[in-house]
Amino acid sequence: MIATLSGVISERDTESLVVQTDGGVGYAVHVSVGVGQRLPPRGARVSLFTELVVKEDGWSLYGFDSAVERQVFRHLLTASGFGPKLALALLSALGPERTVRSIQSRDLSALSSVSGIGRKKAERLVLELQDRFSEMVVDSRIDRPQGSEEAVRALMGLGYGLAAADDAVRAALADGAPAETPQLIRRALQQLATARGGT
């Protein structure tokens, strides 16, 4: 089993990359959108936690920049009807922390907002995995005040996706935004505008 992988990024896009090891072997690795955004540019060295998924139609390697996200991915694969592509889509849309919190709190709206996961599949996911995720703690890296959830919902009401809204609120908080919802929304909108201008 390939548990970790280190080398130089020889190719990359948003959700996949090729890691060239020091031994000269290039490994194709699938990653979530969040991991892809945090990766260094092509030509830089990278170390990833990996999970090898073996299926009848081929082998696929999935990469994560934290052991916790890999653990969440592994748990998702044990749910009925959840293959690696859907598990990665969930992590791409919600990130590991919100995925865990959504399952723990039975937040069916958040789970079913992910493409490919309807309400029935979200209900089954919670039913099968709530106990497994009950004591898992995912480090959010910053304290999240009460106003942050309201800010995320407000941004979603303006048409932003859950992941984009959550990332913008996180960035605003990390940048020193006040915890009150109106100011937090304003700063998060500035983060979204800056991110859009940089793409």
N, C-alpha and C positions, 0 to 999 in steps of 0.2 A: 504493500500500500504506500502511496506517495502522500506523506503527511505534511511536508513543507517543501518549498521550492525557492531557490535563490539564484539570481543571475542578472543578466542585463536585458532590459526591454528592447527587443529588436523590432517589434511591430506592436501597434496598439490602436484601438478605437474605443468607443464609449463602453462597450460591454465585453470586450475580449482583448487578449494580448498574447504575444509570443515571448516567452522568457528563455533566453539563450544561456544555458548553464556554462560553468567554467570548463566542463568536459566536452562542450561543443554540441550538446543536444538542445534542440529548440522545442519547448513544450507549449502547446496551445492551451490557454486557460480562459475559461468563462468567468466573468465577475459581475457583481451587481453594479447598477449605475452609481451608487454611492462610493463603492470601492474604486470604480473607474475614475471618478472625479478626484479622488484623493491620491491616485497613483502619480509618481513622478513622470517626466516626459520620456520619450523614446531615447535610448542611449544611457539612461540612468540605471543604477542597480536597484533591485527590489527583492524583498523577502516576503513570501506569502504563506499562510496556512492553507492547505489544500484538502480537497475531498475528491477521490476518484469514484465516479459512478459508472458501474459496468452494466450495460443493457445488451439485449440480443442484437441490436442494430449498431452497436459500437461502444467505445469507452470515451468518457468525457471527464475532463479535469476542471474543477471549480476552485477559484481562489478567493481568499478573504484576508483582510489586513488585521483581523483580530481573531483569537481563538473562540471568543464568545459568539461572533457572527457565524463561524463555522458550526458551532454547537447548535445554534438556532436552526441553521440550514439542515443539519442532520435530523433534528426533531421533526421538522416540517416534512421530511421525506417519509416519515413513518405514518403520516396521516393518509387515509384512504383517498385515492384519486390525486395525490400530490406527487408529481414527478419533479425532477430537478429544475425544469424550465419554469414551472409555476412557482416553485419555492423561491427561485431567484427573482421572478417578477414581483413577488410579495416583498422580498427584501429590498428590491430596487424602489418600489413605490413607498414603502413605510419605513425602511431601515430596521435594524435589529431591535433597537429599544422600543419603538412604537409597535412593532410586530408582537413583541413579548407582552407589552402593556395591553394591547388590544385583545390578545387571547386571555390574559389574566382577568381583565375587566369585562369580558364578553362584549367588546365593542364591535358589534356586527356591522355597523355602518362603515367603520374604517376598513374592516377586512373586505367587505363586499364592494368597496370602492375600487379595488384592484381588478384590472381587466382579467377575465377568466375565472373570477371567484364570485359566484352569485350568492344570494343570501343563504340558500340551502347548504352550499359548500362551506360557507363561513360558519354556519351553525354546527356542521359536522366537524370542522376543524377545531372549534372551541371544545366541543364535547370530547373529542379524542385526545386533545393536547393540553387542556387546562390544568390537569393534575401534574403533567410533566413540566409545565412552565411555572407552576405555582410558587416555587421558591427561587426561580432564576432571577438574578439581578443583572441588569445591563447598565453600565456606567454611562450616564448622559453627559458627562464631562462638565456640565454646568447645572446649577440649581435652577429649576423651572418654577417660577412663581405662578400663582393661581391664574393670573391674567393671560398666561401664555396659551392655554387651551382655548379661551375665548378668542384670542387673536388669530389662532390657526383657523378656527371655524369661520371667523369674519373674512379672512383671506380666501377661504374656499368658497364663501358666498359671492366673492368678487370674480370667481371663475378660475382661480389658481388650483392646481392639483394639491393633494394632501402632502406629498413629499416636498414639493416646492414651498408650500406655505410653512411647513414645519421647519425646513432648513432655514428659511428667511427669518423666522422668529428666533431660532437658535442663534443665528448670526447676529441679529439685533441685540439679543441679551448678552452675548459674548462681547459685543462692541460697547456695552455699557448703557443700553437703552433702559429707561425706567420701566418698572414692572406693571404700571397702570395700563389697562388694555388700549385706550385710544392712542397714547404715545407709542406704545409697542407696535401697534398696527402701522402707524405712520413710519416708524423706523424700519419695520419689516418691508414695507412697500418701497422704501429707498433701497434696501438691500436687493429686492427683486429687480428694480430698475437698473441698478448697477450691474447685476449679473446678466441681465438681458443686453445691456450695452456692451458687455465684454465678450459676448458670443458672436 
